[in-house]
């Protein structure tokens, strides 16, 4: 599959769509637990670590086992790693979150299992505070991976998570972080101009200042010291002119997808791949030997080449190989990412 963003003039968008507020970040939480009720697809009694955890759980429930032999046939239990992320906006005591479980030992499948109540903590090994409790039925999301699943609303938080987005140490300031795809000096400068233009008629101050291509710092005016949330909401609603984003190309080798964003250019080059030979030139030839390879413009674009290859029914594996070699040889002009 080949997807290309159409070439278009700069458009307007709100700041909330291209940046985030510094201090807002997801917080990972983790835990270890037991999934029970499996149909003989668990770790099995020979897995010492899982059996120790099961014995500890039974002891906690006032039903201790006298020896490990009693658990030798416990193939309906699996030890799992539990993980979740607290949203960047924060979360409150009592709020529920989805969590994910992954088998840590020899379980063949978690299908049909249920996670026993398990404590959830912060990743810092020195922080032993329990921040939530996880439990619930395991839902297998990928039929090809039965040892991993999701527990919908499986975590109940035991404390509040609040994000600090106002820098009070340096004069009540808030910082906007531009998304990587939009972080340029030009756009950062434009954002500062738009914010100052929007705020000056009302507040008679110009509080915004660019600290780099990826961040803009804004001093919270005195009028909004008691309502920083309202001030940030106002800022994020400001619309800006977004230039054509940085030329980028993403390749997913698993799904055979090629995604082009912006004007990804290519230098004049002759491509010889298997039985295919293509010449990319700076000006159109007469006539063009391949449909779609000559667009009548002085600078050739990657999407022109890919459209031509697609018209020739070149397999996506070969297309990806050609694009990869264009990048490696320095003839592809744009940010290249492959996964």
N, C-alpha and C positions, 0 to 999 in steps of 0.2 A: 504494500500500500504506500502510495506517495501522496503526501499532503503538502500544499504550499499556501502560504498566506498571500492574498492578492495584494499587488502593489497599489498603494493608495496614499492620498495626501494625509498630513498629520491630522489627528482627531482630538477632540476634547474629552477629558475624563475627570472624575473626581479623585482627589488625593487618596481617598480610602482604597482605591482600586490599584494603586501602584506603590504604596508604602505602608509600613506598620509603625507603631509607636514603640520607641525603645523601652525595654523593661517588660514588655509583653512577650513571654516565651512559654512554650510547653514545658511542663515539669514531669519527668519520668518517675514512676513508682514501680516497685518490684516486690516479689514475694515467692515463696516456695509452698506448694500445697499438694494435696492428694486428690486425684479423680477416682471415684468409686463407681461401682455398678457396671463395669465393663463386662463384655461377654467373652471372658477368658482371653482377652487381648492385652492385659496389663503387663506389668513388669515381671510378675512371677515371684514365687517364694525364694528363688535363688539370688535375687537382687537384694543384697544386704542393706544398702542405703534406704531403699524404698520400704523394706520391712521394718527397719529401725524407726522410720517416720510413722509407719502404721502402728507399731507397738507403742510409740510415744503418744499418739492420738488416742489409742484405746485406754492407755493409763490415765490420760487427762480426763477421759469420759468415765472414770471409775470402773473400767473393765480391763484391768491389766492382764497380760498374757504371762504365763510362767516360763515359757521358753520359745525360742525361734521356731521350733518344730511345729508349733500350733499354726504358724503362718506359712508353712511350706507350700500350701496349695492356693495361696492368695493371688491368683492370676487375674482377679477382677479389679485390681488396684494399680494405679500408675502415679509415680511422682512427677510433678510438672513444675515448670518455671512460669510464674505469673508476671505479666507486664501490662502497664497502662500509661497513658499520658494525661496529666491534668491540663485542661485547655489553657491557651495563652491568656484568655480573658479572666482566668481564675475560677474558683469553685468554692462551694460552701459546705459546712458541716451538714451531713445528712443527704447530700446530693449523690446521685447514682451515676456511675460511669461504666462503659464497656471495658472489659479486660480480655487479654489473650493468654492462652495457655499452650505450652509446648512440652512434649514429653522429654524428660532429661535422661532416661535410661532405655530399657529394652522393650517398652510397650509397642505393640504393633498397631494399635488404633485406640483413639479416644472416643470413638463414635458411641453414642448412647450413655456416656458417662456423666457424672455430676461432680463438680468441684466442692469438696468439703470446705467449711468455713476456715479461711486462712488469713493470717495477718499480712498487711501490706505496709511496706516501709519505704523510706527514701533510699536512693542508691548509695549514699554515703555510709560506709560500713560502721562508722563511729556514731551514727545517728540511729539509735535503737527504738525511737518513738514509733508506735503504730499509728499510721495516718489513715488507715481504712481497713475494712474487712471484705474479703472476696468470697463469693459462693454462687452456685447456680448451675444449671444444665449447660453442657458444652455443645456448641453448634459447629459442625465441621463445614468450613466455607469452601475448601478445595477438595474435591473427591479424590484427587491424586495424592494429597498429603493428609493422611488420616491421623497423624501424630501431632497435629496443630489445630487449634480451634479458637472460637470466640465465646465468651460468656456475656450475653447481652445484659446490660445494667448490673453486672456482676459485682461491682465494688460500691460499698457504701462508705463515704468519707467520714472520718471521725474528727476532722479539724477543718478550719478555713484555709484557703489558699488565696492570698491577695497579691496582685502585681503592683509594684511601685513604679509608676510612670512619670512622676514629677521629681526632678533633681532639686531637692531643697538645699543641698549643700553648696550649690553654685548659683543661688539666686532664683529659685523657682523656675526651672527651665524644663521644657519638653523637647525631645529629639525625635524627628521623623527619620526612619530608615527606608531608603528606596529599595525596591526589589532589585535583585541582581540584573534582571533583564532591562531595567530602566535606569540603572545607576550610571549617569554621565554628568560631566561638568556642566554641559549646556542645560540639561533638564533641571539640575539642582539650582542653577542660577535663575532659571525661569520660575521655579517654584517659589524661591525667595521673593522675586518680583511680584508674583501673583498674590502671595500672602500679605506682603506689605501694602500693596495697592488696595486689597480688600479691607484691611484692618485700619488703615490710616484715617479714612474719613470718619470712622466711628470712635476710635480710641486715641487718635492723634499721636500714635507711635508706630515705628517700624521695627517690630520685634524679631523678625526672622533673619537668620544669617547662615550661609552655607559653610559647613565644616569640611566638605569634600564632595566627591561625585556621588556618594552613597548616603549622605546624611545632612539634614537641615535642623538647626537648633532654633528654638523659639522661646523667648522670654514670656512667661505668663503675666499679662498686665495686672495691675493692682485691682482693677475692676472685677477680675475673674479669679482672684486668689482664693475665694471661698467657693468657687464653682469651676474647678479645673476640668471636670468632665464635660461641662457645657462648652468651655472654650475649645477643647480638643475636638468635640463634635462639630463645632463651627469650622475649625481648620480643615478637618477631613472632608467637609462638604464643598470646599473650594474646588472649582474646576480649573484644570490646566491644559495647555496644548501639549500633547505628547507627540514628539517627532517620530519618524520611523524608527522602530527599535533596532538595536544592534543586530546586524546580520548573524543569524544562527542556523545551525542545522543539527538535528537530533536523529540518531539512528538507533533503533531497537532491533538488535540482531535476533532476538527470540521471536518477535511478532513480524519481523521483516518489514518494519515501518520506517519510512523516511519522512521527516517533518522539516519543512523549510520555513523560516520566519525572517522577513525582511529581504533585502537585496543581497543574496549570497552570490558573489561574482566568481568567475573562473577566467584564468588566463588563457590566451591562445595555446592550444596543445593538441597533439595527435594522440588519440586513445586507441590502443590495440589490445583487445581482450578476447581471447579464444578466437572465434571466427569473425568477430566484429571489429571494424575499424572506423573510427569517427574522428573527423578533424574539426576542432573548434577554432573559429577565426574571429578576428576583431570586427570585421565588416562583412556584410552579407555577400555570399557568393551567388553566382547566377548560372544555372539554377541550383537550389539547395539540394544536395544528394539525399538528405534524410529529412523526413517531415518533422517540423518543430525544432530543428537545430539552429535555424537562423531566424532571428526575430526582427531584423532590420535596425537594430540599435548597435552603437559602436561598442558598448560593453556587453559581453555575453553574461547571462545569468544562469545559475545552476538549474533553476526550474525549466529553462528552455531546453537544456540538455536532457533532463529527466523526462520531460514531455516527449522528446524525440525518441528516447530509449523505450518509453512506454508504448509509443506508436509502433515501434519495431517489435513489440512483445518480448523485450529482453527480460528474463527472469529477475525477480527482486534480489536474489542472492548475488547475481552478477552486477546489478545496479549498485548494491551496497559495496561490492569489491571495487568498482570503478570510483565511487565517491571517496572511499577510504584511501585509495592510491592518489587521487587528486589532492587530498589533504596532506598526505605524507610527502608528496613531491613539491608542496608549496604552491600549487596552482589553484587551490580553493581558498577564497577570501571571505572568511567569516569564522565565528566561534563554532568549533566542532565538538560534539559530545556523542559518545557511543556507550551503550550499555546492553 
